[in-house]
Amino acid sequence: MAAVNRVYAAQLAGLVVLGPDGESHGRVRDVVISMSIVRQQPRVLGLVIELLTRRRIFVPILRVTAIEPNAVTLNTGTVSLRRFAQRPGEVLVLGQVLDTRVRVDDPELPELVGVDVTVVDLGIETTRTRDWVVTRVAVRSHRRLRRTTVHVVDWRHVAGLTPSGLAMPDQGVAQLLHQFDDQRPIEVADALRDLPAKRRGEVVKALDDERLADILQELSEDEQIELLLSLGIERGVDVLEAMDPDDAADLLGVLNPTLAETLLTRMDPEDSDPVRRLLTHSPDTAGGLMTPNPVTMAPDTTVAEALARVRDPELTPALSSLVFVVRSPTATPTGRYLGCVHLQRLLREPPASLVSGILDDDLPTLTPEQSLTSVTRYFAAYNLVCGPVLDDEGHLLGAVTVDDLLDHLLPPDWRASDDPELDTA
């Protein structure tokens, strides 16, 4: 395909970045431009590339040899692995510019004069010196709550595309959220970490509670606390209710006890009760690691019903690997624990068979008091990714999964770490 010398920045988002030999480095996540307090044509400085390891790095625009409809090609296979950090004068097109309110004074578009319009994209193109500059601004006006036509304007006819314009409060985030639609929570968490504080706050405000809860669980402990405190009590309660109980317990366990109790009291009892039970256990024990919502079923459940349950997309692969069979009640803490059925066994049995007939009742179980080291040895010894936690009377309290175990084995800041042993390319 032929390379292009004019493109719109939003179209670059998600494009594969290739080296000169066709090897993949990652994907484009943003475009970095220069923006001065004095009115001058913004210049493209480079691209923010997300590597396969999720680290975001900066690649200077002069390293780009071709931009094609399906890929961006570099002129070198060697790139700096230093994590991207925004510098003064640098602006993220997708992260900061899109959805900015500006004014247009183009004589050919009199209907836009004196009207607030929103930036929906920036057109960039190469010069004879191989530099890339911003030449066009795509804007949209909003009248009577109905979206109007997108107009493309020469950058010289746009007022407000300045650092002070980007600093205006309540900037929209529709375009930025659209970029996050196909990304996993941990990828969005990485993106939020790289945004300026103002922009990060606007995105957090616009996210729905369930999506924010998923993202919050992927932040470091300090970042979780900072974000939760910024939400206020009412929104904080809503987000905590949407979190997995074990993650909510981990977060509340490191908050000021008075604040934690205030939040717990405001939560719906159906959501707060399992969190309170988890908080009675030390965080470095099986009881503190476990989730109170494993896959539990009565002994008269059929294999077909069990398979339907583990197909639930809300379940993690680790939780869906084991079905725990218990006497009524099946909600934790359950009735007497009878045994478990491995997913592979379910796949080999006739759909009409009962789970009570294919139980593994010899698999050792965990107790809430067992240490992190003991739980680690348990997983290694029995080749498991999920294990049941029982009380002294044989009731199922929950299950520890390998992802929660790794969360506690890794350093507290592993998600944001620049340690090359944790984040290499």
N, C-alpha and C positions, 0 to 999 in steps of 0.2 A: 504494500500500500504506500502511496505517496505521502510524504510528510507535509504537514500544514504549517503555515507561518502566521495564522490568525486563528484563535480559539477562544472559547468562553471558559472562564476558570472553573465554574461548577461542573463542566463537562469532564474535567480532568479527575474529579473525585472518584476514587476506586480503580483507576486505570492501573494496569500492571506496569511495573518499572523493570526494564530489561537492561542487562549489560551489553557490551558490544558483541559478545558471543551468544547472545540470546538467553543467558541465565537470568532467572527472576530474582530481583532484590526485595520486592514487596509491592506495595500499592501506594498511590498518591492519596494523601489525606487532606492536604491544604496547599495553598499557594501563598508565598510570603512576598509582600511588596513593601516598598519604602513609602512613607507618608510624612510629609513635613508640615510644620505649622504655617509656612509660607506656601502660597499657591504655586505648585509646580507639578509637572506630569509625573504620576506615580510610576516607579520603575519596578519590574519584577526582579526579586533577589534570588529566589530559588523555590524549591518544593519541599514540603514536609512529607517524608516517606515513612510508612509503617512497615518495618521489616517483618519477616515471618515469625519472629519472636515477640512481636507486638511493640518493640521499642520504636519510638519515633525519632528520626534523624533528619538533618537538614542537608539537602543536596543543592549546591549553587546552580543557578540557571545556565551558566556557561558549561556545566557538565552535561547538559541536555543536548543531544545531537539531532533528535527528531521527536516530534509529537505526532502520532498517528491516531486514527479513530479508536483503536483498541489497545494502544500501549504507548508508553514513553520510553525512549531508548537513550541510554547514557553513552558517552564517548569513552568511558573507563569502567573497568570492573572493580575498581578499588574506591570505596567510599568511607568516610569517617563514621565510626559507630558511636560517636559521642551523642548522648541524648539531646534532642532539640530543646533549646532554651531561647525564648523570645528576647530580643535585645531592644533597647530604646530606638524608636524610629521604625521598627518593624511592625507590620500589621498582617494579620491572617485574613485572607479574603473570605473563606468560608466561615471561619470562626468569629470574625468581627465585623466585616464590611457588609455582608449580605443582611438584608432587613433593616439597614440604616435608613433613617428618614433624611431626604435631601430635597433641594429645590432646583428646578430646571428653568433656564432663561433662553431656551432655544427659540428663535423667532419663527421657525418652521413648525413649532408645536405650541401655538398660543393657548390651547386648552389646558396646558400644564403650568402656565405661568401663575405664580402665587399659590400653587397647590402643593401640599406635602405629598411626596411620592416616596416609594420604597425601592431600594436597590435590590434587584433580584439576581444580578450577575454582572461580572466585569469582563469586557472583551480585551484580550491581550494579543500583541503581535510583535514580530521581530523587526528590528531596524537593520540598516545596512551594516552596522557594526556588530551584529549578532546579539545585541541587547534585546530584551523583551520589555515592553512598556504597556501601560494601560491606555487604550485609545477609545474605548467605547464603554458606556454604562447602560445596562438594561434596567429600566425602572417600570414600576407599576403604580398607578394611583388607586386609591380606595375611596369610592364615593357611594354613599347610601348602602354601605355594608356589602356592596357587590363588586367583585373584582373586575377591573377593566383591562383593556389591551396593554400588553407589554410594549413599551417604546424603547428604541435604542438611540442613545444620545451621545454626541461627541463629549468627551470628558471635560472639555473647556466650558461647556454649557451647564455644568453641574456644580451647585454650591452646597457645601456642607460635608464634602468628602474630605474631612480633615480629622486630626486627632481629637479636637474638641467636639466635633460632630459625633464621633464614635463614643465619646464619654457621656453623651446625653442619656438620661435615665430611661428605663422601660423600653429599651430597644427590642424589636421583635426577634424571634428565634425560629420561625417556621422553616426557613431554608436549612438552618443548622440541624434542627430535629430531623428533617428529611434525610440528611446525610447519615444520621444514626439509625435509621429504620432497619437496615439489614446488618447491623453490627451487634455482636454479643455484649452483654453487660460489662464484661471486663475490658472490652475494647472501648466502650463509651467512657468507662471510668478513666482509662488512659488518656482519652481525648479531653475530658474535663480537667484533668490534672494539668494539661498544657495550656488551657485557656486563661486569659486574664481574669482576676477575681470578679470584676463587674460582670463580664460575659458569663462566667461560670454560674454566678448567682441567678442570672436571667434564665439560663437553661434549666437550672434546678427548679426554679419557680414554675416553669412551663411543663415539666415532666409530670405525668400522672403518678399517683402514689405507688402503684405496683411496679412500674418501670423504675422509678427512683429507688424503691426498696431493693430491687435486683442489683442496681448499680452501686448502691451504698454498701452492699455486702462484699463488693469487690475492691473497696478502698482500704487503705491502711487504717489502723486503729485511730491515730491522731486525726486523719482526714475524716473518718466517720464522726468523730466527736465534733469537730469543727462544723461539718455540714449539718448535723442534727441540731446543734445549738442555733444555727442560723435559721432554722425552719420555724422556730417558735413552738410553744407547747401544743397547740391544736394540730398543726400540720405534722409535727413530730410524732404525735400519738398515731395519726393515720398511717404514717410510713412504718412505724414500728409494728402496727397490726398487720401490715402487708409483708413484713419480713418473715423468713423462716424462724421458728421459735428459738433454735439454738443460736442463730446469729444475733437475734434481738437480745437474748440473754447475755451473750458475750459483750455486746455494746453497752447494755445497761450496767453490767458488772464493773465497768471501768469509769462510769459517770459518778458525779457527786451523789452520795446515797440519798440525800433529800430530793434532788432532781429526779433520780431514778424512781423513787417511790411515787413522786407526783405523776410521772408519766405512766407508771403501772396502774395507779389508781384511776387514771382517766381512760385507760384502755378497756375495751370490752372484755368481761371476765372470760369469755370463751378463748380469747387470744392471750390474756395475761396469765391465766392459771398455769398453762404448760411452761410459760417463761419463769414464773415464780418457782415451780418445781425444779427447773434446771438451775436456778440461782442458788439452790440449797447445796449444790455440789461444787467442789473445787474445780476450777476451769481446766486443771491438768489431770483430771481423772476421766474414766469412761463416762461417769454420770454427767460431767461438765461438757464432754465432747459430743454426747449423743443427740440425735434428733428425736423428738417424741412422736414423730409421724412416720414410722416405717410402714411397710405394706403388711397389714394384719388381716387374717381371714379366719372364719369359723371352720371347723373340721368337715362340715358337710358342703363346702364350696367345691364346685367342679373345676377341673383343669381349664376348661374354656373360660370360666369366669375369672380365674386367676390370671390367665394370659391377657384377658381384656383389661384387667386392672393394671398390670405392669406395662401395658402399652401407653399408659397415660403420659403425654408429652411433658407434663409438669414434673414427673419423677426424674431424678438423676439416674444415670446408668448404674451407679453403685447401689442406690436404694432399690432399683428394680431387679437386682441380681438375686435377691432372696425374698421369699414370701414366708412370713411367720404365722404359724397356725396356733390359735389360742382358744380357750374356752371363753364364753361370753362373760363380761363385755369385751368387745374387740378394740375399744378405744383405750389408749394408754392412760394410767396403768391398767393393763388388761386382766382378764381372768387367767387361769393357770396356763402357762406356756407348754405346748405339746411338742413342738419341734419346728423345723423349717423345711422348705422345698426350694431347691436351687432352680434358677431359670432354665438351665439346660435340661434338667429332669422334666420340667413342665413341657418343654418342646418335644420330648420323646414319648409322652403318654397320650392315650386316647382322650379326646376332649371331654367325654362324659365321665371320666374317672374322677373320684373324689380325692382331694389333696390329703385327706387323712390316711389314705392308703399308700402314699409315696413319701411319707415323712422321713427326714433325716433327724432322728432323735438322739443320735450319738455325738453330734457336734457340740463341743464344749461352749459354754456361754461366758459372758463377762459379768462382773459385778460393778456397781456404780463407783466403788472405792478403788478399783484397779488403776494403777498409775499409767502415765503416758508411755513409759518404757514397756510396761506389761502389755498394754494394748498393741503396741508396735510388734512385739514378739508374737502375739496372738495372730495378727494378720499374716505375718511372715510364715509362721508354722503351719497354718491351715490354708494358705493361698486364697485368702478372702479379700473382698473389697467392701464387705458389710458384715457386721456381727451384732448379735442380740445382747441386750443388757437386761439382766433380771434382778429382782430384789430377793431377799432371803426366803420369801415364801413362794418363789417361782412365778411371780407375775412379770410380764414383759413391760419394761419401763420405756424402752426406746431402742435405737440402734446407732452404733458408731459406723460411719462410712470413711473410706480411705481419704476422701477429699478433706473432711474435717480433721482427720489425723495429720495429714500433710500441712494443713493450715497452722497447726500448733508446733509441728516439727521445724518448719522454716522460720527464719528470723521474722520478727513482727512487721518489719517494713519491706518484706520481700516483693510485694506488688509494685512498689515504686523504686525498687533498688536498682542501682547502676552497677551492682556487682557483676562482673563479666561471667562468673560461674553460674549466676542465676539468669542471665540475659545475654546470650551470645548470638552471633550471626555467622 
